[in-house]
C-alpha cells in the first residue's frame, strides 16, 4: 500500500442488494457505473492506494439489505481482495456506524475518492461527512449511479440524470468535493 499518496478509494454500496430490484436496476441512471468503479479499483491497486469496500445493511428488516438474505455483498465482478478494508454500515454515510475513519487515519489517508451506488444518498452523504471530518474529497460521478424518484403526493418526480447533475452541482459549489470523471482519475479515456 502506498501511504505516501495518502489517497483511498471508497466504494460505496456496490452490492447485490440493488440487483434484487430488477426493474429499478434495469433503469439505473448510469449503466456504466460498475465498469467505471472497476477501472477505479484497478487504478487504485496499481497506485498502491487503499481500497475500502462499504456495504449497507438493515438487519432484521427482511428486505434486500437484510444480511440474513445474503445480498449484502459486493458485486462479484469487482473482485474485492481479502486484505482490503471492508466495513458494513447501518447508516446512510460510511462513517457514523463503522470504524472507517479510524482505519483511514491509521493509513494517513488525507484524500478520499468516492464512487458507488445511490449517488445522492449514500455516496453524497459520505462525501459530505468525509469533508466535515477534514478529508479532501474527489467525487467520481460517472462511477456512481442512482434511480429516478417517482412523484408522490406533493413531491415532484426527479429523473436519475437530474439527480446526478444536482449532486455534482451541490457538492462542487458548496465546497464538499472536487467533482471528477473516471478518466480524470485513471488518466485514460473511458
C-alpha positions in Angstrom: 0.0 0.0 0.0 1.3 3.4 -0.9 0.7 5.6 2.2 2.8 8.3 0.6 -0.1 9.1 -1.7 -2.4 9.5 1.3 -5.4 8.7 -1.0 -8.0 5.9 -0.6 -10.8 4.8 -2.9 -14.2 4.3 -1.1 -16.5 2.0 -3.0 -19.9 2.7 -1.5 -22.7 0.1 -1.6 -21.8 -1.6 -4.9 -23.7 -4.6 -3.7 -26.0 -7.3 -4.8 -28.9 -5.9 -2.8 -29.6 -3.4 -5.7 -29.8 -6.1 -8.3 -32.6 -7.7 -6.3 -34.8 -4.9 -7.5 -34.5 -5.8 -11.2 -36.8 -3.2 -12.7 -35.1 -0.4 -10.7 -31.7 -1.8 -11.6 -32.5 -2.0 -15.3 -33.5 1.7 -15.2 -30.4 2.9 -13.4 -29.3 6.4 -14.5 -25.7 5.3 -15.3 -25.4 1.8 -16.6 -21.6 2.3 -16.9 -21.1 2.9 -13.2 -20.0 -0.6 -12.3 -17.5 -0.7 -15.1 -16.1 2.7 -14.1 -15.9 1.5 -10.4 -13.8 -1.5 -11.7 -11.5 0.9 -13.5 -11.1 3.0 -10.4 -10.3 -0.1 -8.3 -7.8 -1.3 -10.8 -6.1 2.1 -10.8 -6.0 2.4 -7.0 -4.5 -1.1 -6.7 -1.8 -0.2 -9.3 -1.0 3.0 -7.5 -0.8 1.2 -4.1 -3.8 3.2 -2.7 -6.0 1.5 -0.2 -9.5 0.4 -1.4 -12.3 0.4 1.1 -15.4 -1.6 0.4 -18.5 -0.3 2.1 -21.8 -2.2 2.2 -25.1 -1.2 3.6 -27.1 -3.5 6.0 -30.5 -3.3 7.5 -30.6 -6.2 9.9 -34.0 -7.7 10.8 -35.9 -5.9 8.0 -36.5 -8.9 5.8 -35.7 -6.7 2.8 -32.9 -6.8 0.2 -30.5 -5.1 2.7 -31.1 -7.6 5.4 -27.9 -9.6 5.8 -29.8 -12.8 6.5 -30.9 -12.9 2.9 -27.3 -12.9 1.6 -27.4 -9.9 -0.7 -25.2 -7.6 1.4 -22.1 -8.5 -0.5 -20.0 -6.6 -3.1 -20.7 -7.3 -6.8 -18.5 -10.3 -7.5 -17.2 -8.8 -10.8 -15.4 -6.1 -8.7 -13.3 -8.8 -7.1 -12.7 -7.3 -3.6 -9.4 -8.6 -2.0 -9.4 -10.1 1.4 -6.6 -7.7 2.5 -8.6 -4.6 1.6 -10.7 -2.6 4.0 -14.3 -3.8 4.3 -16.9 -2.3 6.5 -20.7 -2.7 6.8 -22.7 0.3 7.7 -26.2 0.7 9.1 -26.4 4.5 8.5 -26.5 6.4 5.2 -22.9 7.7 5.4 -20.0 5.3 5.6 -18.5 6.8 8.8 -21.1 7.1 11.6 -21.8 3.4 12.2 -18.3 2.0 11.2 -14.7 2.4 12.1 -13.8 3.6 8.6 -12.5 6.9 9.8 -10.0 5.3 12.2 -8.9 2.8 9.6 -8.2 5.6 7.1 -6.4 7.8 9.6 -4.3 4.8 10.6 -3.1 4.7 7.0 -2.5 8.5 7.0 -5.2 9.0 4.3 -5.8 12.6 3.5 -7.9 12.3 0.3 -10.9 10.0 -0.3 -12.1 9.2 -3.8 -15.8 8.3 -3.7 -17.8 6.1 -6.1 -20.7 3.7 -5.7 -24.4 3.4 -5.6 -27.1 5.9 -4.9 -25.3 9.0 -6.0 -27.5 11.4 -3.9 -27.9 9.1 -0.9 -25.0 7.1 0.5 -22.3 8.5 -1.9 -23.2 12.1 -1.4 -23.8 11.8 2.3 -20.4 10.0 2.7 -18.7 12.8 0.7 -20.3 15.5 2.9 -19.3 13.6 6.1 -15.7 13.0 4.8 -15.4 16.7 4.1 -16.7 17.6 7.6 -14.1 15.2 9.0 -11.3 17.0 7.2 -10.6 14.7 4.3 -10.2 16.2 0.8 -12.9 14.6 -1.4 -12.9 13.6 -5.0 -16.4 12.6 -6.2 -16.4 10.5 -9.3 -19.9 11.0 -10.6 -19.7 8.7 -13.6 -18.7 5.9 -11.2 -21.9 6.4 -9.3 -25.5 5.6 -10.2 -29.0 6.0 -8.9 -32.6 5.6 -9.9 -35.3 8.1 -10.6 -37.6 9.4 -7.8 -41.2 9.0 -8.7 -43.8 11.7 -7.9 -45.6 11.0 -4.7 -48.2 13.3 -3.1 -46.8 16.8 -3.1 -43.3 15.6 -4.2 -42.2 16.0 -7.8 -40.6 13.3 -9.8 -36.8 13.6 -10.4 -35.0 11.7 -13.1 -31.9 9.8 -12.4 -29.9 12.1 -14.7 -31.2 15.2 -12.9 -30.1 13.6 -9.6 -26.6 13.0 -10.9 -26.3 16.6 -12.2 -27.8 18.1 -9.0 -25.4 16.1 -6.8 -22.4 17.3 -8.8 -23.5 20.9 -8.6 -24.2 20.9 -4.9 -21.0 19.0 -3.9 -18.8 21.2 -6.0 -20.5 24.6 -5.5 -20.8 24.1 -1.7 -17.2 23.0 -1.4 -17.8 19.5 -0.2 -15.9 17.8 -3.1 -14.0 18.1 -6.3 -16.2 16.5 -8.9 -14.3 14.4 -11.5 -14.8 11.7 -14.0 -13.3 8.2 -14.1 -10.9 9.3 -16.9 -9.7 12.2 -14.7 -8.7 9.7 -12.0 -7.2 6.9 -14.1 -5.6 9.1 -16.7 -7.1 7.5 -19.7 -10.3 7.9 -21.7 -13.1 5.5 -20.8 
